[in-house]
Amino acid sequence: MSSEDGEQISRELLIFLERSAVENRIPEGIVFRPEHDRTLESLGYTVSEVANFFKVGLHMSAEELWKSIAHNKRRNIKKAQEQRAAVVHLKSCDALVSFYEMYKASSERVGFGAYSFSYFDSYLKVFGATDKVRIFLTVLDDKPVAGVFVVVHGDTAYALAAGSQKDVWQVRPNDLLHWKAMEWACGEGLSWYHMGHVCEPVPAENSPGWSLWRWKREWNGQLNKYFVYHKDYMPRLKKFVLAPYGKVYSKFSKVKFR
């Protein structure tokens, strides 16, 4: 198939999806593309932002995965285990409560807007029914000290959110936590462990966000850049019906990513 044929198929598919969106009163659409897309632009989509996402490849055994991460990361994981930290993975309401307490505390400490408890509870109910959700908790002296909420979709385990107790950071519970989550995902036959957003431009040394980016890149994963395309399908509906909610979301976003 030629590139022209591929563009024509993409165009027809997008037009069909737009019509379906309007019929179902969906006011806007967002499309992620790894590069500029002429077809999207010809249909009136514009780039609203450029985003980076970091994911670790799991196309190997757990032993090979262990060897692939940075030496410093392996040392930190061993340190946590020597301190008798252990990781459990559950999908119970009690585990969600423990996770959420640490996640909420982290949001207040760092200054990002936290999702509601019901947000995670909804994921637990929907994805838990198909065994596609896990709550990983690092436990030290019988007390949860770090947690990550993981949802599986397709061939990827998404670490949707994480939190920890600051007073035990020297034990390195977060390193152990994510390693065990990756190890589990690898054993499940998944291909990727998605660790979320990295700001654009990518943080340089001593700049805001550098410490988190340095921590992530020690997992030796892939940083993928995406162009986020946006289009209003029903601008009048968005303006008169959804505008108040948009203003609230805009303010929330500024708090979350400040």
N, C-alpha and C positions, 0 to 999 in steps of 0.2 A: 504494500500500500504506500502510495506517495505521500509526501508531507502535505500536499494540497488536499488530498482525500482525507487525511487525518484531521486537518483544520476544519474541513466542511462537516465532518461527523461531529466534532466537538461543538461547532457552532449550532448545528441542529439540536444536539442534546441540550445545550444551555438554553436555547429558545424554548424547548419543551419544558424544561425545569422551571423557567421563569413563568410560563403560562400556568403551570401547576401551582406555583407559589401564589400567584395572584388569585387563582380560584379558591385557594385555601386561606386567603387573607394573611399571607406571610409578607410583611412589608419590605424586607430587605434581605440581601444575600451576601455571604462572605465566602471567598474562595482562596485557598492557599496554593501558591505555585512556586516552584523552586527557581523560576526565572521569569523575566517579563514575557507576557503572553499577548500576542497580537490579536488573537481571537477574542479574548476577554475585553481588550481595549476597544476593539471595533464595535462591541455590543454595549459600550458605555460604562464598563467597569473601570474604576480608578484605584490606584494603589493608595491605601490608607496608612500603611505602615510597613516596615521591614522588620521581621522577627527572626530570632535565632532559637533553635531548639536542640537540646543535647540528649543523645541516647547512646547506650552502651550495647554493642553487638553481643549476642549470645550464641552465635553460630559455632559453638565449640563445646567441649566437655567442661564441667566445673573445674577440673584440674587445670585445663588450659586457660580458662578464664582467670583463675587465681594468678597464674604466671603473667598474664597480660596487663594486670593493673600495676600502678607505680609501687616501687619498693616502699616508699613512705606509707602508702595506704596499707600494704600488707603488715607493716610493722605496727601500725595503729590498731589494726584488727586483732593481731596477736596480743597486744597490750590489753585490750578490752577483755579478751578471753582469760588472760592471766589474772585479771581482777575479778574473775568469776562472773562476768556479765554474760548473759545468755539471751537468745532471741526466740520468741514464740510467735506463731502466726495463727490467728483466729478469725472468726467472722461472727462474733457474738455481740450483743448489745453492751455487755460489760466491757468488752475490749474497745468498743467504739467510745464509750464514756471515758475510759482511761486515755485513749488517743486524743480525744477532743480537748480534754483538760490541758494537755501539754501543747497541743496546737494553738489553742486560744491564748495560753500564757506566752508562747513564742510570738504570736501576732502583736500582743501588747508590748512585749519587750523590744521587738524590732520595728514596729510601726506600720505593718501592713494590715489591710482590711481582711478580717477572717470570714470565711463562709460560715453559714449557720449550721447548727447541729443537724437540722432537718435535711440539709443538702447532702451530708454524708449518710444520714439514715436512709434517704431515698436510694442512694447507690447500693447500700447494704441490702435493702429489701429487693431491689430489682435484679442486681447482679449476683447477690448471694443465692438466689433461687437456682441459678445455673452454675454455681460454684466458680464465679468469675471475679470474686473480690476477696482480698485478704487484708487484715490489719496486723502488721508486724510490730511487735513491741520488744524493746530491749529491757530486760529485767535485771536489776542489781539489788541484792539483798531482799529479794521478794517484792521489790517495788518497781513499777514501770518508770523508766527514766527517759525513754525516747520512743517515738512511734512514727510509722509511715502508713498511709492509706493507699493501697494498691488495687487498681482495677484492670482486668484483662479484657482487651478488645482485639480481635484478630490475632496477629502473631506478636502482639506487644503488651507488656506489663507497664501500665502508666502509674508512676508515683504521683498521685494527685496532690498530696499535701503531707507535710511532716512537721513534727514539733519535738522539743526535748526540754529537759530540766537543765538549766545553765550550771547549777552547782556541781554537776558530775561530768562536765565536758572533758576534764582531764583524763577520764576513763576511756574516752573515745567511743561512746555508745552509738553515735550516728554512723561511724564507719562500719562498725559491726552490723548495725541494723540494715543498711543498704546492701552490704555484702550478702547477708543471709537472704534478703529479698531477691537479689540477682541469682544466687545459687538455687533458690527455689524455682524461679522462673526458668532457669536453664534446665532444671530437671523436668519441668513441665513441657519441654520442647518448644518454648517460645523463642523468638528471634531477636527481640529487642527489649531493653529496659529503659523507658523514657523518663528522664529526670527534669523535664520542664524547660522553662524559658531562661535564656541568657540575653541580657539587654544588648541593644545595638546603639553605638558600636560596642564590640566586645571589650570589657574592661581591661585597661592596662594596669601595670603594677602601680600600687599606691593610689589608684583611683577608686571612686565609689563602686562597690560591687566586686572589687578585685578578690577579696578573701573567699567569697562564695564561688566565684568562677575558678579560682585556684584549687579549691576543694573538689569541685566537680571534675575538672580536667585530669585529676590524678587517676580517674577511673579509665582513662585512655579510650573514651568513646568518640562519637562523631558529632560535630557541630554543624547543623544544617540551617542554611538561611532560606527564608521563605518571604515572598512578596504577598502581602495580604490585600486582595482585591475586594472592593466593596461596591455595591450598587443598590440604590433605592428602587424597589419595584412599585411601591405604592406610597409616594411621598406625601400625599394628602392624608392618608391614614396615619402615617408616622407623625406628621406634624400636629394633627388635631386630637389624635387618640393616644399615641404613645409618647409624645414629647415630654410630658411631666415625668414619666418613668426614665426617659433618656437623661434628663437633667440629674436625677437622683443617681443613676448609674455612672454618669460622668464624674460627679463629685466623689463617689465611692472609689472609682478607678484611680483618681488622683491620690487618695489616701493610701490605697493598696500598694501602689508602686512608688511612692515617694521615698 
